[in-house]
Amino acid sequence: MKKLNRKRTVYASLYRIPAEDKLIANMIFIVGSNGKLEDYFPGPFTIGEYFGSRLRAQEATAVVCSYLKDVHPRMKVKPEDVKLYPYGKADGLLFRLKHR
C-alpha cells in the first residue's frame, strides 16, 4: 500500500511581546489538502521565546513549525507550508472554513 503524503497549509496570526521576549499566537489552524479544517488552536498563547530586535517572517514560520512538531509529532510541516496572516484576515478565513 502506497503512503500518501498529504499537503497541509498552516495559517497563523502571531505577535511578539518585546518586554518579555515571547512570541504569542492569536490563533493557529491547519487546513488539509481537501480544504477542510483539520485542527485549530485558539489563542492567545505563548508558542516560544524570541530573542531579537525584529521578528522576521522566516523565523516566525520556523517557530510555528517547531510548536506544531511538539503538539503533533507525526505531522510533517515545513516552514514554507506556514502562512502568516494578520488577526482579522486569519479570523475571517477561519470563519469561512468553519461555515462551509
C-alpha positions as YAML, in Angstrom:
chain: A
units: angstrom
residues:
- id: 1
  name: MET
  ca: [0.00, 0.00, 0.00]
- id: 2
  name: LYS
  ca: [1.40, 3.37, -1.03]
- id: 3
  name: LYS
  ca: [1.62, 6.02, 1.67]
- id: 4
  name: LEU
  ca: [0.11, 9.33, 0.60]
- id: 5
  name: ASN
  ca: [1.94, 12.49, 1.54]
- id: 6
  name: ARG
  ca: [-0.86, 14.90, 2.38]
- id: 7
  name: LYS
  ca: [-0.19, 18.57, 1.81]
- id: 8
  name: ARG
  ca: [-1.29, 20.82, 4.64]
- id: 9
  name: THR
  ca: [-1.34, 24.57, 4.96]
- id: 10
  name: VAL
  ca: [-0.94, 26.18, 8.35]
- id: 11
  name: TYR
  ca: [-2.33, 29.65, 8.97]
- id: 12
  name: ALA
  ca: [-1.04, 31.60, 11.94]
- id: 13
  name: SER
  ca: [-1.55, 35.02, 13.45]
- id: 14
  name: LEU
  ca: [1.39, 35.99, 15.67]
- id: 15
  name: TYR
  ca: [2.77, 38.90, 17.60]
- id: 16
  name: ARG
  ca: [5.77, 39.48, 19.82]
- id: 17
  name: ILE
  ca: [5.83, 40.98, 23.30]
- id: 18
  name: PRO
  ca: [9.10, 42.95, 23.27]
- id: 19
  name: ALA
  ca: [9.40, 43.44, 27.03]
- id: 20
  name: GLU
  ca: [9.13, 39.70, 27.72]
- id: 21
  name: ASP
  ca: [10.80, 38.30, 24.56]
- id: 22
  name: LYS
  ca: [7.87, 35.95, 23.95]
- id: 23
  name: LEU
  ca: [6.14, 35.04, 20.73]
- id: 24
  name: ILE
  ca: [2.35, 34.89, 21.14]
- id: 25
  name: ALA
  ca: [-0.12, 33.25, 18.75]
- id: 26
  name: ASN
  ca: [-3.59, 34.70, 18.40]
- id: 27
  name: MET
  ca: [-4.59, 31.56, 16.54]
- id: 28
  name: ILE
  ca: [-3.13, 28.72, 14.51]
- id: 29
  name: PHE
  ca: [-5.20, 26.47, 12.31]
- id: 30
  name: ILE
  ca: [-4.35, 23.67, 9.91]
- id: 31
  name: VAL
  ca: [-6.14, 23.14, 6.60]
- id: 32
  name: GLY
  ca: [-5.79, 19.85, 4.75]
- id: 33
  name: SER
  ca: [-5.30, 19.32, 1.04]
- id: 34
  name: ASN
  ca: [-9.06, 18.91, 0.66]
- id: 35
  name: GLY
  ca: [-9.65, 22.44, 2.03]
- id: 36
  name: LYS
  ca: [-11.15, 21.24, 5.31]
- id: 37
  name: LEU
  ca: [-10.15, 22.44, 8.73]
- id: 38
  name: GLU
  ca: [-8.04, 19.73, 10.43]
- id: 39
  name: ASP
  ca: [-7.07, 21.37, 13.72]
- id: 40
  name: TYR
  ca: [-7.49, 24.72, 15.44]
- id: 41
  name: PHE
  ca: [-5.53, 26.28, 18.30]
- id: 42
  name: PRO
  ca: [-7.36, 29.32, 19.72]
- id: 43
  name: GLY
  ca: [-5.25, 31.91, 21.42]
- id: 44
  name: PRO
  ca: [-3.66, 33.93, 22.65]
- id: 45
  name: PHE
  ca: [-0.98, 31.54, 23.89]
- id: 46
  name: THR
  ca: [2.80, 31.51, 24.04]
- id: 47
  name: ILE
  ca: [4.42, 29.37, 21.35]
- id: 48
  name: GLY
  ca: [8.03, 30.16, 22.08]
- id: 49
  name: GLU
  ca: [10.74, 32.53, 23.13]
- id: 50
  name: TYR
  ca: [12.02, 35.13, 20.74]
- id: 51
  name: PHE
  ca: [15.30, 36.95, 21.25]
- id: 52
  name: GLY
  ca: [15.97, 39.65, 18.75]
- id: 53
  name: SER
  ca: [15.07, 43.15, 17.79]
- id: 54
  name: ARG
  ca: [12.80, 42.34, 14.85]
- id: 55
  name: LEU
  ca: [10.64, 39.34, 14.09]
- id: 56
  name: ARG
  ca: [11.13, 38.16, 10.53]
- id: 57
  name: ALA
  ca: [8.59, 36.00, 8.71]
- id: 58
  name: GLN
  ca: [11.10, 33.21, 8.09]
- id: 59
  name: GLU
  ca: [11.93, 32.99, 11.81]
- id: 60
  name: ALA
  ca: [8.27, 33.13, 12.80]
- id: 61
  name: THR
  ca: [7.32, 30.27, 10.47]
- id: 62
  name: ALA
  ca: [10.15, 28.17, 11.91]
- id: 63
  name: VAL
  ca: [8.82, 28.76, 15.45]
- id: 64
  name: VAL
  ca: [5.30, 27.75, 14.33]
- id: 65
  name: CYS
  ca: [6.70, 24.55, 12.76]
- id: 66
  name: SER
  ca: [8.60, 23.76, 15.94]
- id: 67
  name: TYR
  ca: [5.46, 24.27, 18.04]
- id: 68
  name: LEU
  ca: [3.38, 22.04, 15.76]
- id: 69
  name: LYS
  ca: [6.03, 19.30, 15.82]
- id: 70
  name: ASP
  ca: [5.77, 19.30, 19.62]
- id: 71
  name: VAL
  ca: [1.96, 19.10, 19.52]
- id: 72
  name: HIS
  ca: [1.66, 16.74, 16.51]
- id: 73
  name: PRO
  ca: [4.93, 14.75, 16.39]
- id: 74
  name: ARG
  ca: [3.90, 12.66, 13.35]
- id: 75
  name: MET
  ca: [2.79, 15.61, 11.22]
- id: 76
  name: LYS
  ca: [5.24, 16.81, 8.60]
- id: 77
  name: VAL
  ca: [5.10, 20.59, 8.34]
- id: 78
  name: LYS
  ca: [7.74, 22.71, 6.66]
- id: 79
  name: PRO
  ca: [8.19, 26.47, 7.10]
- id: 80
  name: GLU
  ca: [7.02, 27.03, 3.52]
- id: 81
  name: ASP
  ca: [3.65, 25.43, 4.48]
- id: 82
  name: VAL
  ca: [3.02, 28.17, 7.07]
- id: 83
  name: LYS
  ca: [1.19, 31.35, 6.05]
- id: 84
  name: LEU
  ca: [1.31, 34.33, 8.41]
- id: 85
  name: TYR
  ca: [-1.80, 36.48, 8.41]
- id: 86
  name: PRO
  ca: [-2.95, 39.47, 10.43]
- id: 87
  name: TYR
  ca: [-5.53, 38.54, 13.04]
- id: 88
  name: GLY
  ca: [-8.55, 39.98, 11.18]
- id: 89
  name: LYS
  ca: [-7.75, 38.20, 7.92]
- id: 90
  name: ALA
  ca: [-6.99, 34.89, 9.66]
- id: 91
  name: ASP
  ca: [-10.21, 35.13, 11.69]
- id: 92
  name: GLY
  ca: [-12.24, 35.76, 8.52]
- id: 93
  name: LEU
  ca: [-10.66, 32.77, 6.78]
- id: 94
  name: LEU
  ca: [-11.30, 30.55, 9.78]
- id: 95
  name: PHE
  ca: [-14.96, 31.66, 9.87]
- id: 96
  name: ARG
  ca: [-15.41, 30.78, 6.19]
- id: 97
  name: LEU
  ca: [-13.78, 27.37, 6.70]
- id: 98
  name: LYS
  ca: [-15.99, 26.57, 9.71]
- id: 99
  name: HIS
  ca: [-19.22, 27.60, 7.98]
- id: 100
  name: ARG
  ca: [-18.93, 25.89, 4.61]
...
